[in-house]
Amino acid sequence: MKIAIIGLGYVGLPLCLQFARNGVPVLGLDIDAAKIASLSRGSSYIRHVKDADLASLVQQQMLIPSTDFSRIKETDAVIICVPTPLTKNREPDLSYILQTGESIAPFLKRGMLVVLESTTYPGTTEGELRETLEAKSGLKAGSDFHLAFSPEREDPGNPASQVGDIPKVVGGYTPSCLEAARRLYSQAVKAIVPVSTCRAAEATKLLENIFRSINIALVNELKVVYSAMGIDIWEVITAARTKPFGFMPFYPGPGLGGHCIPIDPFYLTWKAREYGQNTRFIELAGEINTAMPRYVLGRVAEALNAQRKSVKGSKALVLGLAYKANVDDDRESPSYRLMDLLAEQGAEVSYYDPWIPVVRPGREHAHWAGKKSVEWNQETISNFDVVLISTAHAAVNYRDLAFWARCIVDTRNACARFAEDFPGKIWNA
Ligand SMILES: NC(=O)c1ccc[n+]([C@@H]2O[C@H](COP(=O)([O-])OP(=O)(O)OC[C@H]3O[C@@H](n4cnc5c(N)ncnc54)[C@H](O)[C@@H]3O)[C@@H](O)[C@H]2O)c1
């Protein structure tokens, strides 16, 4: 069996390696020619995908990076991992999925399996994607070709979390579609979790992400409330997590980031309206989480005020540009929102991130593109009026930071253990 994986980003590329490592040859397709050229040289653009692993699979022809979609006809199954962002008006943007469907359709053949992995609202696979594939190929899903949905579950930055060990939820358009998808994933993943339909599989992924979004909003709200009461939310969560049942820790932060949690819940909100349903929990969580950067800005202003300084005219360093620790992914990162707010208030804004030396051009925050990370040394860091810890990468030495910085606003509890040694210098936010 040979497969094609379309969209070689944070989801598609690790999946290619997982199949290739398990002896399934993979045609890796992307429209980004620069990415394909880089992969063909054995050079990875994702920090947790190692060049050596990639290069060896490319050399053995187990992974063939390409922009030539006509090669789909050489394969037996196609997995789609393209982006599913929101439009400017915060509505689902299925254009990447539909464009991919149009690229696949001319090369679809009888017995082939098409699986969608991109997160989306229930009904996309058997609705919009199926219609596109059928219209352009003249074949029928369920009888001529198999169709399924299987959500990706990635935990970027967690070395203990490997694609092959994470159970894979799969829903098929028909029972035989489900069986085909189950056979496919069994070659690379240890546990398959079948569900009755593609819609149930799509809804499962949304539940997982909405669960995170709501619980993060809850601890963010409690952080603000407890802080006003002089109670440390981090201490409270550490104590609560000792409960062996019925509690799962979530941690506060400066706002939501990443490609999934700030976006996916609104796919459901949009679709629910078609059924006359409201998604109040989702909207409330979104409201609380998007209000966090303003709360953090307020804490920065308080910390500067205590030094008889204003935000206007001060030199501010945002520490950590990635949306979560130990990754180089800055999509939807709240750090950009913080940089915008600080700049709007007249601060001179810089950033430090060991994994993002320069801001790459992207769909968002284009106005920061080209900005470079500052150097990590005492002379540079001590020059800032305030250092705002937005993302706590493990590679940063926070003890050095506590010695070097004049004032620290810490949204991640990274400096808590030194706070007593530096009275008045470290502020929680
Ligand atoms: N990143 C995560 O941790 C994560 C986790 C679970 C689910 N997801 C979901 O997986 C999907 C992909 O996310 P990602 O993070 O890998 O995105 P990404 O932006 O890292 O990668 C997407 C890739 O698709 C390519 N692409 C875009 N349009 C294409 C087309 N028409 N044909 C071929 N290639 C095309 C892009 O060039 C890019 O390389 C999204 O729906 C996302 O919600 C992501």
The ligand as an SDF file (V2000), in Angstrom:
LIG
                    3D

 44 48  0  0  0  0  0  0  0  0999 V2000
   -1.0670   22.0330   14.8310 N   0  0  0  0  0  0  0  0  0  0  0  0
   -1.7280   21.2620   15.6800 C   0  0  0  0  0  0  0  0  0  0  0  0
   -1.2830   21.0180   16.7990 O   0  0  0  0  0  0  0  0  0  0  0  0
   -3.0590   20.6280   15.2820 C   0  0  0  0  0  0  0  0  0  0  0  0
   -3.6080   19.6540   16.1400 C   0  0  0  0  0  0  0  0  0  0  0  0
   -4.7920   19.0360   15.7760 C   0  0  0  0  0  0  0  0  0  0  0  0
   -5.4560   19.3970   14.6110 C   0  0  0  0  0  0  0  0  0  0  0  0
   -4.9400   20.3700   13.8000 N   0  0  0  0  0  0  0  0  0  0  0  0
   -5.6660   20.6540   12.5730 C   0  0  0  0  0  0  0  0  0  0  0  0
   -4.9590   20.0980   11.4630 O   0  0  0  0  0  0  0  0  0  0  0  0
   -5.1090   20.9180   10.3080 C   0  0  0  0  0  0  0  0  0  0  0  0
   -3.7450   21.3250    9.7720 C   0  0  0  0  0  0  0  0  0  0  0  0
   -3.0910   22.0860   10.7760 O   0  0  0  0  0  0  0  0  0  0  0  0
   -1.5290   22.3400   10.7780 P   0  0  0  0  0  0  0  0  0  0  0  0
   -1.2100   22.8830   12.1250 O   0  0  0  0  0  0  0  0  0  0  0  0
   -0.7780   21.1440   10.2930 O   0  0  0  0  0  0  0  0  0  0  0  0
   -1.4430   23.4970    9.6550 O   0  0  0  0  0  0  0  0  0  0  0  0
   -0.1130   24.0540    8.9180 P   0  0  0  0  0  0  0  0  0  0  0  0
   -0.4530   25.4310    8.4730 O   0  0  0  0  0  0  0  0  0  0  0  0
    1.0810   23.7930    9.7750 O   0  0  0  0  0  0  0  0  0  0  0  0
    0.0320   23.1060    7.6450 O   0  0  0  0  0  0  0  0  0  0  0  0
   -0.8520   23.0750    6.5960 C   0  0  0  0  0  0  0  0  0  0  0  0
   -0.0740   22.7820    5.3060 C   0  0  0  0  0  0  0  0  0  0  0  0
   -1.0190   22.6610    4.2570 O   0  0  0  0  0  0  0  0  0  0  0  0
   -0.4690   23.2630    3.1020 C   0  0  0  0  0  0  0  0  0  0  0  0
   -1.5690   23.5840    2.1910 N   0  0  0  0  0  0  0  0  0  0  0  0
   -2.4440   24.6240    2.2430 C   0  0  0  0  0  0  0  0  0  0  0  0
   -3.3320   24.5260    1.2350 N   0  0  0  0  0  0  0  0  0  0  0  0
   -3.0280   23.4050    0.5430 C   0  0  0  0  0  0  0  0  0  0  0  0
   -3.5750   22.7760   -0.6060 C   0  0  0  0  0  0  0  0  0  0  0  0
   -4.6410   23.2790   -1.2270 N   0  0  0  0  0  0  0  0  0  0  0  0
   -2.9850   21.6300   -1.0350 N   0  0  0  0  0  0  0  0  0  0  0  0
   -1.9110   21.1350   -0.4020 C   0  0  0  0  0  0  0  0  0  0  0  0
   -1.3420   21.6750    0.6770 N   0  0  0  0  0  0  0  0  0  0  0  0
   -1.8970   22.8030    1.1500 C   0  0  0  0  0  0  0  0  0  0  0  0
    0.3020   24.4430    3.6140 C   0  0  0  0  0  0  0  0  0  0  0  0
    1.2870   24.8730    2.6790 O   0  0  0  0  0  0  0  0  0  0  0  0
    0.9110   23.8620    4.9010 C   0  0  0  0  0  0  0  0  0  0  0  0
    2.1780   23.2730    4.6530 O   0  0  0  0  0  0  0  0  0  0  0  0
   -5.9830   22.0800   10.7540 C   0  0  0  0  0  0  0  0  0  0  0  0
   -7.3110   21.7980   10.4620 O   0  0  0  0  0  0  0  0  0  0  0  0
   -5.8000   22.1270   12.2460 C   0  0  0  0  0  0  0  0  0  0  0  0
   -6.9110   22.6780   12.9120 O   0  0  0  0  0  0  0  0  0  0  0  0
   -3.7320   20.9800   14.1050 C   0  0  0  0  0  0  0  0  0  0  0  0
  1  2  1  0
  2  3  2  0
  2  4  1  0
  4  5  1  0
  4 44  2  0
  5  6  2  0
  6  7  1  0
  7  8  2  0
  8  9  1  0
  8 44  1  0
  9 10  1  0
  9 42  1  0
 10 11  1  0
 11 12  1  0
 11 40  1  0
 12 13  1  0
 13 14  1  0
 14 15  2  0
 14 16  1  0
 14 17  1  0
 17 18  1  0
 18 19  2  0
 18 20  1  0
 18 21  1  0
 21 22  1  0
 22 23  1  0
 23 24  1  0
 23 38  1  0
 24 25  1  0
 25 26  1  0
 25 36  1  0
 26 27  1  0
 26 35  1  0
 27 28  2  0
 28 29  1  0
 29 30  1  0
 29 35  2  0
 30 31  1  0
 30 32  2  0
 32 33  1  0
 33 34  2  0
 34 35  1  0
 36 37  1  0
 36 38  1  0
 38 39  1  0
 40 41  1  0
 40 42  1  0
 42 43  1  0
M  CHG  2   8   1  16  -1
M  END
$$$$
